Amino acid sequence: MFIIITNIPIGIRPELQPMRKYFSIIFAIAAITISAQSADTDTIAGKMLGEVVVEAKNASPVADGIEFRPSQREKKTSLDYFGLLEKMQIPVLKVNPSSREIKTNTGREVAYFINGREASAMEVNGLRPKDVLKVAVLRSPSDPKYMGRDAVIDFIIKEYEWGGYTSANATQSFILNEGEYTAYSKFVTGRHTLQASGGASYRRTSSDHSIEHSEMDMVGSDGEPWKLISDSRTNQDRFRQLDYFGGIKWSYEKQGSYLLTLAAGIRSFNVPDEATTGSVKYNVDDYESYTTSSSQSYCSASPYIGFSARIHLSERLQLLANIVPSASLNSTDYRYSASNLPAPLTNHTKETVFGTYLFASITYSLPNNSSLGVSVSEKPMAYNTRYTNTTASRQKLLTNSFTAHLVYSTPIGTGWSARISAGLPINYMKANSEKPMTDIMGSGNISINGSIGTDHSLYFNASLERMGRVIQSYNDASYQTSEYEAKSGNMSLGLTPVAHASLSYTWMPTNNFSLSFSTMWNHRWNDFVIGYLPHNGIMHNAFVNSGQYDELSFNLDAPIRLFSRKLSITPGVGIARVFHSGIYHVDKWGISPSLSVSYIPTEKLSFSLYASTSQFTTIYAKGSGETSRHHTPFFHLSGSYTAGDFGCSLNIAPFYRYSKSSQTLNGPNINRSRTDWEVAGGRRIAGSLTYNIGYGRQVSRGNENIVNSLRSSSVR
């Protein structure tokens, strides 16, 4: 956005007042003359009038967050929403092109909205970058339409009066053999919007491998202790994965009154073949080498249907409601064989899951620009699981999660607001004929958003809650996975209180420089980890409660933009400390430098680079008890070209054949070290083709206030 200012006099000395009309005539003639000139004459005339160009800020604080305006070059050279956010280099977001993950600078998962409406993955993936006007990054937003989400990315886009667009994308990766093929269509007529999407993805690998050394303190069937030492090597011979998805969504909106939405779809996840061969040596057999092989296949089909409504009951009263029934059909086959076993170990699992998600909230806008909201949610689930072959058992599990929330939002001075919430989650579990278990867990949260002028933005959040039981552990099943190991459930697993606090500060003095600093602290009491217990010559592993987990991190990012925003450079660094007590003692520090570069020389061509050594960060693998260390830095190059409705891109990770990582586990009854080499995190070349056909009529710029009004809060 540009504002043209000319040096037209705004005041005339008294002695020249009689000549006022002549000044007016002169300026009128000049204006007519300038408007009739060619582009070159315009430039000359502008210089003669002392033209000054003032560029509006592309980032500014808003209620509960910051709004960012993408440039025309960033929009026109982006193939999808991810490419747009990658090029914008928003300082309060962490964009990882390797995993295609987007999180806040405090490590929070983000929820996506489009023009204030909750957006599904189908809608976000099908978003046209050229339609984006602004990107709002909101932290603990007070507006009820955001449904109490901790972090929100709201794309403010041009609306259609009628029409829409249809897009298709094909992405194929080489070396790492994987691909994704999708199609999306959106059509608007009057108050109706219809969307549909479908696609498939696959992955095939055959080169992963690992080595492992293990020492376990065993107890025989006679009660005598003994030590089992093993060395093993595995080769991932085959891995096949194939996913399908499809869905439709219809919505009907009367602006300022109500929004109704109906959606349905299905997603299928299928791994028909995952096979590993290798060898193992045990000290009990004088380190004689045995060949081993394991294979498994699993598939899951999950259909869903959902209905949602947002209704303005009055000027101050707003109602939200969601109903989403779902089902899941899951099947797993596992087989392990070794040359020292008389027969293979086989397990077949078949599971059916039925559930419904219910949500309702009502929010009242108070006269002092505050709001008070009450919400309830419930998620009853029914699991029917059958284990056959080597292990034979059956479990019927019923669960229900009910939560009541009270939320109060209020301004606290100019440019500042606070949100305070208190919740009462109640979890219910019942397995087979076991006694039902009910957990009542309180929760609380406070967040403060504010800005100082237009250059400084500050956000603070703190929460306290309790994590529910691990549902995979709430069973009495136990099955062998190898000669000397088995997995077991733990129905006595306790609750885990969790505390969280984060602080984020962003400085935006100019369009060419910004700085974002954040710190985050997480703490868990009575943490759950995997414990190892020997029994009858078998080492059983199961979730247990043990010790405290503490994580403290600091992050700093400083985007720099040069040459009229054609070149963007963002150096960043993260420092983290992880501590764990209990059966696994961990006290580690790690550092994660990173660099993002984006160069857009024209409105058709762009290049980007991303490098990170975050893989060097030593972290505590939550739940496993392992200390994990990644040794392979990540380096990513990409280029894109767009021409009208057509776009293509090339992405390259050139240097490392494998992603190398190591895990160490030191605790009671077990000491284990493992090193993995995986193709998925290594060298790859991927190409993408996108074609987009638009039609119809968008909201004109003269009516752009309609679009902007969609961002306004319902709090009056």
N, C-alpha and C positions, 0 to 999 in steps of 0.2 A: 504494500500500500504506500503511495506517495502523495504528498501534499505540495502543491506549487504555490509559492508565495512570491508576489511581485512587489516592487517598491512604489506602489501607488500612494500618493500623499493621503494621510488620514486627517490632516489639519492644515489650514491656510491662514497665514498671518492676516490681521485685520486690514492692513493697507492693500491686500490683494483680493479682498472679498468681492469687490465689483467685478473682478475678472473671473469669478468662480465658474460662470457659465462657459467661458472659453476653455478653462481646464477640462470641464466635462465633455465638451465637444471634441477636444484633442484626444482625450483618453478613449472616447467612443470610436473615433476614426481609427485609432491605433489598434483597438481590439478587433474591429472588422478586418483591418488589413492583415493582422497576424493570423486570424482564422483562415484567411484565403491563401496563405502561403503554402509552399511545398514543405516537405519534412526538413530539408536543408535550411530553407528560409526561416522555419520555425525556430531552429536552433540559434540562428543568428539573432532573430528578433528577441528570443528569450534572453540572450546575453546582453542585448541592448537594454532590456528592462531590469537587468540585475536579478535574473531568476535564481531562486534558491530551492534546492530539492531536500526535503526532510523525509527520511525513511521512518515509518512507524515501527515500534518495537515488535519483534516477532515472538516475544515471550512476556507474559504479564501475569501477576497474581490475580486470581479470582477467588470467589467463595470456595473454601475447602480444597484449594489446590492451585495449579498453574496451567494457563492455556498457552499452547505453542502453535504458531502459524507456519505451515510448510511453504517453501518457495515454489514457484512454478516449475523450476528445474527439478526439484525434489519430487514433485508430484508426477510430472510428465515422464521421468525416467524410472519410475517405480512400477514393478509388475504386480505387486500385491501390498497388503497392509504391512507385512513384515519388512519388505524392502523399503517402504516409506519411513517407518520408524528407525530403521538402521541408518538411512541417509540423514534423517533429522538430527541424530545424535542428541537426544533429549537428556539433559544432565541428571534427571531424577530417575531414569530408567536404565536397567542393565539388559542389553540386547546381545544375545549369544548366537551368532550365525551357525555355529556347529550343531547345537541342539535345537535351534530355533525357539529358544525359551526367552520370554520377556518377564522380568521381575522389577520391582522397585529397587531403589538403591539401599533400602533396608531389608531386602531379601524376601519381600512379600509377593505372593501370587496375585495376579491382577485379574479382575473381572472386566469383560468388554461390554460396552454399551454403544449404541449408535443413535444420535439425536435424543439421548435420554431414555432410550428403550433398551432393555436387556437384549443382547445379541448372542445367538448361538454360534458355535464354531462354523456352521454352514454360512452364516451371514458375514462373519468376520473374514473368512477365507475368500469370500466372493466380493469383498468390498473393492470398489474402484478408487485408486488413489487420486485420480484427477477430479473426483467429486468432493474431496476432503477440503473443508475450509479451515478447520482448527482441530487440534488434538488436545483435549483437556485431561490432565493427569490429576486425579482427585484422591485425597487421603482422608479416610473416614468421613465421607460426605454426609451432610445432615439431611439432604433432600430424601424423602421417603421412597422416591422412585428407584433409588440405588440400593434398596433392600438391605441396608446395613452392611454393605461390603466394606472391607478394610481398605482396599485399593482398587481404583477404577480407572480405566482408559475409555474416555467417551469421545468417539469420532463425531465431530459436527460436520455433516455433509449437506450438499445441495439436495433438496427434496424435488420429487417429480410431481407435476400436476397430473400427467398421465404418461404412460410408457415405462421404459426401464432399460435393461441391458441383459445380454447373455454372454457369458465368458467360458472359455475352455482353457485348461492348462495341462501340459504334459511335462513331467520332470523325470529324466533318466540319468542315473549315476553309473559310472563305470569304475572298474577296479573293485570298489565296493558295489556289488551288483544289487541295486535297488531302484525302484521307480514308483511314481505316484501320478495318477491320471484322474482329473476331476472336471466337472462341469457344473455351472451355476447359472440360474436365471432369476431375474426379478422383474415383476410387472406391477405397475400402479395404475389404477383407474378410480378416480374419485377418492372415496374413503377406504377403498379396498387395496390391499397389497398382498400379492401372491409370490412366494419364493419356493424354489425347488433346487435340489443339488443331488449329486451322486458321484461315485468314484470308486477307485480301487488302488491299492498299494501292495507292494511285495518286497521281499528281501531274500537273497540267497548268499550264503557265505560257506566257506569250506576250509579256512586256514587258521582259525583261532587255536591257540595251544597254551599250556600252562605247566608249571612244575610246582610240587608241594612237598614239604617236610612236616611231619606231625609226630608228636609225642603225647600219649594219653595214659593216664593212670587208671587202669582197669581193675575190676573186681570180678573174680570167677564165680561160677555157680556154687563152689565150695566156700565162698566167702574170703578166699585168699587174694591179696592184692598182687598185681603184676603190671608191668609197663609194656605198652604196645608202641613200637616205633615203626614208622612207615615212610617210604619215599615213593612218590607217584609222579607220573607224567601223562598228560592227556593231550589229545589232538582232536579238535573239533572238525570232524569229517564232513558233516552236513548240517545245514540249518536252512529251513524253508519256512517262510511266513507269507500269508496272503490275507489281506483284509478287504472287506467290502462295506460300503455305507451308502445310505440314501435317505432322503427326508424331504418333507414339504412343510410349509408354514404359511398360514393365512392370518391376516390381521385386518381389523376394521377399527377406524379411529374417527371420532368426532372431536376436533380440537377443543381442548378446554373442558370436555365432558367425560369421555371414557375412551379406553383402548382395550379391545378384545383380541385375543390371539389363540389360535388352535394349531398345534404342531403334531406331527407323527413321523416315525422313521424307524430304521433298523441299522444295527451295526454288527458285523460278523468278524470275529478275530479267530484266525485259524493257523496253527503251526502243525502241518501234517507230518513233519519229519525233523527231529533234532537228535542227532546221533553223535556219540563220542567214543573213540577208541583210545587205548593207552596201555599203561603197564603199572604195576605196583609191586613193591618189595616190603616184606614184614620181617622184623627181627625174630619173631617166633618160628620162622621157617628158614633161618640163617640167610635171610635176604635173597631168597630165591625169587626170581622175577616171574610174575604172573601177568598174563594179558587180561585186560578188562575191556568191557564195552557197556555202554548204557545208551538207551534211546527212550524218547518220550514224544508223545504227540498230544496236543490239546486244542480244543476248539470251543468257541463261545459265540452264541447268537443272542443279541439283546434288542428286542423290539420295544418301542415306547410310544406313548401318546400323551399329550399334555394340553392343558387349558389354563390360560391366565387372563386376569382382568385388572385394569386400573381405572377406578371410577372416582370422579370428583362428586361426592355426595352433596357438598355445598361449597361455598367460597373458601371455607377454612378446613373442610373435612375431606380426607382422601382415603380410599380403600384400595388395598392390593390383595389379590388372591391367586394362588397357583395350585393346580392339581395335576400330578404327573404319575400315572400308573406305569409300571415297568415290569419286565420279566427277563430272566437270563437262563439259558440252557448251556451248561458247562460239562465238558467231558475231558478226562485226562487218562492216558495210558503211559505207564512207566515200566521199564525193563532194565535190569542190571544183571550182568553175567561176568564171571571170572573163571579162569582155568582151574582154580583151586576150589570152586564151589560145585557140589554135586548137581545142582539145578539152578536155573536163573531165579532171581527175585523179581516178581511181577506184581504190579498193583494197578487196578483199574478203578477210577473214581468217576461217578456220574452224579451231577448236581442240578437241581432245579431251584430257581429263586424267583419269588414273587414279592412285589412290594409296591408301595404308593408313597409319594412325597406330597405332603399337604402344607400349605403356608398361607397365612392371612395376617394382615396388619392394617391398622387404622391410625391415622396421624391427624392431629388437630393443630392448626396454626394459631398461636397465641397472639394477642394484639401487640406485644412488645418485640415482634420479630423472632420470637422463640417458637418451638414446636415440641409437642409431646406425643410420643407414639407407643403403641402396644402391639406386639406381634406374638403369634404362636405358630409353631411348626411341629409336625409329627411325621415320623417315617417308620411305619410298621413293615417288617420283613419276615418272610418265611423261607427257611432253607431246608431242603431235603437232600441229604448226601448219603451215597452208598459206596462203601469200599469193598472190593472183591479181590479174589486171587490169593496171594500170599497172606494178606491181611483181609479179614472179613468182618465188617461191622457196618452199622447204619446209624445215622444221626438225624434227628429232626430238631431244628433250632428255630426258635421264635425270638425275635428282637423287636424292640420299639424304642425309638428315640423321640422324646417330647421335650420341647423347650419353650418357655415363656420369657419374653424380653420386654423391658421397659426402657425407652430411649428418650432422653431430654437433650435438645439442642438449643443453644442460645448465643447471641452475639455478646462479646465482652470487649467493648470499646470499638473504635474505628478500625476496620480491617481485620478483626480477630473474632474467632468463634470457638466454642467448645461443645463437645458431644460427650455425654455421660450415659452409660448403659449398664444395666444389671440384668442378669439372666438366671433362670432356674432350669438347667437341663436335668431330665430324669431318664435314665436308661434302664431298660428291662431286658432280661435274657432268661430263656428257659430251654434246656437241652434234654431231649428224651423225657425220662421220668424224674430227672433231677429236680431239686427244689428250686423254684424261680429265684432269680437274683435281681434286686432293684437297687440302683445307685442314684442317689440324689446329689447333684454336683452344682454348686453355685459358681457364678462367673461375674466378673465386673470389668469394665473398660472405661478409660477416659482418654480423650484426644483433644488437642488444641491445635488449631490452624491459624496462621496469621501472616501478615505482611507489613513491612515498613517501607512506605512509599511504593514505588514500582520496581525497585531493584532488589529487595530482600524478601525471601519467603522462608517461613519457619514452620515445622511440624513436629509435634511430640505425641507419642502414644504409649500407653501402659495398660497391661491387662493381667488378670489372674483368673485361671480356670483349672479344671481337672480333666485329664484325658480319660476316655472310657477304656474298657478292656479290649485287648486285641482279639477280634472276633475269630481269627484263624486259630487262636490258642484255646478258645472256649469249646473244647471237645475232649473226649476220653480216648480218641483213636491214637494208635501208635503203629508205625510201619517201618520196616527196614529199608535203608537206602544203599547199604553196602554190606560186606562181610561182618564188620564190627560196629556199624553205626545205625541209628534209627531216629526218627522224628516223633515227638510226642506232644500231646496237648497239656494244658495246665488250667484247670477250671477254677483254681484258687488265686489266679493272678489278680493283684490289687490295682487300685486306681493310682494315677500319677498326676499330682498337682504341677501346674506349669505357670511360670511367670515370664512376662515379656515386656520389654521397654525399648523404645527406639526414638532417635532424634535425627531430624534431617534439616539442614540449612542450605539454601540456594541463593547465590548472589548473581544477578543478571544486570550488570551495569550498562552493557551495550549489546548490540546484535552480533558483535564479533568476538565476544568473550563472556563466559559464564563459569561459575564454579559451584560444585555441589559437594557437601560434606555430610556424612551420615555415620551414626554409630548405632549398634544394635546389641542387646543383651537378652539371652534366653537362659532359663534355669528350670530344671525338672527335679522334683523330689521323688524318692521311691521309684526311680527310673526302671523301665523294663528293658531287659537284655536277654540274649540267649544264653542259658546256662547248660552245663554238661554234667550228667550224672551217670556213673557206671552201674550196671546191674546185669548179673548173669552173663558176663562176658560181652555185653553190648553197651556201647556208649550212647545214651539217650540225650538228645538236645531238645530243650523246650524253653519258652519264654518264662523268665522269673523276674521278680522285683529286686533291685540291688543298687544302692548308692545314689549319688546325685550327679546330674549332668549340668555343666555350666559352659556357656559359649559367649564370648565377647569379640566383636569385630568393629573395625573402622574402615571406611571407604572414602576415597577422594577422587573426583573426576573433574576435569577442567577443559571443556570444549573450546576450541579456538577456530574461528572462521576467517578466511582470507579471500581476497580477490572477489569481492561482492558475493560471498557465500558459495563460490564455486568449489573451494577447498575447505574441508572441515577436518580438524585433527583433535582427537580426544585422548590424551594420556590419562591413565588411571592407576590406582594402586589400592589394594586391600590388605589389611593385616588382621589376623584372627588368632585367638587363643581358645583352646578347648581343654576342659578339665573334666575328669570323671573319677569318682570314687567307687567304692564297692568292690565286687569281685574282679573287675577290670580297672586298673588304675592307669589313667591317661592324663598327661599334662604336656600339651604341645602348642607351639606357636607356628604360624605359617604366613607367608607373604604371597600376594597375587598381583603382580604388575600386568597391565594390559595396554593396548594401543589400538585405536580405531581411526581409520582415515577414509574420507570420502571425497572424490574428485568428480565434478560434474561440469565438463567443459562446454557442453551444449545442452539443449533441451531434448536431445535424443540419445546422448551417450553419457554413461557414468561408469566409474571404477571405484572399488572399495577394497580396503585391506583391514583385516582384524588379526591381531596377534595377542596371545595370552599365555602366561606361564602359570595360570591358576591350577593346572594339573600338578604343580610342585607343592601345592598346599597340603599339609598333613592334617587330616581331619579324623574325627571319631565317627565311624559308621554307625549311625543311630540304630539301636536294636540288635546289632550283630555282636557288639563287643570288640570289633576289629579296629585297628588303626590302619587307615588306608592312605597310600601315597602314590600319586600319579607322576610318572617320570617324563612323559612326553608333552612338550609344549604344543600349543595349537597355533597354526598359521593358515589363514584363509584369504584367498584372492577371488574377486568376482568382477565381472563386467556385464553391462546390460545395454541393449539398444532398443529403442522404441520408434515406431513410425506409424502414426495414426492409431489404428486399433490393434496393430501387431506389435509384439514385444518378444525379445529373446534374451537369455542371459547364460553366462558360463561361470561356473564356480569351481575353484581348484584348491585342494589341500595338497601341496606338492611334495613335502619332505619326508614323512615317516611312513613306512609300510604298515607298522602296527602302532597301536596305542599301548604303552607298557605301564602296568600298575602293580603294586605289591601290597599285600595285606598281612598284618601280624596280629595274632591272637594269643595273649598270655593271661591265663587265669587258672582257677582251681580245676584240676584234673586234665588240663589240656594246654599244650604249647604248639602253635601251628604257624608256619610261614608259607606264603603262596605268592607266586609271580605269574601274571597273566599277560599275554600278548593278543590283542583283539584288532581285527580288521576294521570294525565299525568306527574306531576313533583315529584311523590312519589315513593313508593317501587315498585321494578320490578325485574324480573329474565328473561334474554333473552339468547337464544342459537343460534349459527350460524354454518352452515355447508357450506363449499366451496370445489368445485372440479374443477380442472383445467387440461386440456389436451393440451399439447404443441406438435407441430410438425414442421418440416421444418428445415431450416438452418439460423442461425443468422449471422450477420457480425462478422467475426473473430476478435480476439483481435489485430492481426497484422494490421487490417484495421480500428481500433477504431478511428483513426484520422478522418474518414468519419463522425462518430457520433459527435465527438467534433467540427467539422467544422460547424455543424448545429447551434451551440451556438454562433458562431462568428457574430459580427455585420456587417451589410452592409455598415456602415459608414467607408470610407477609409481615 
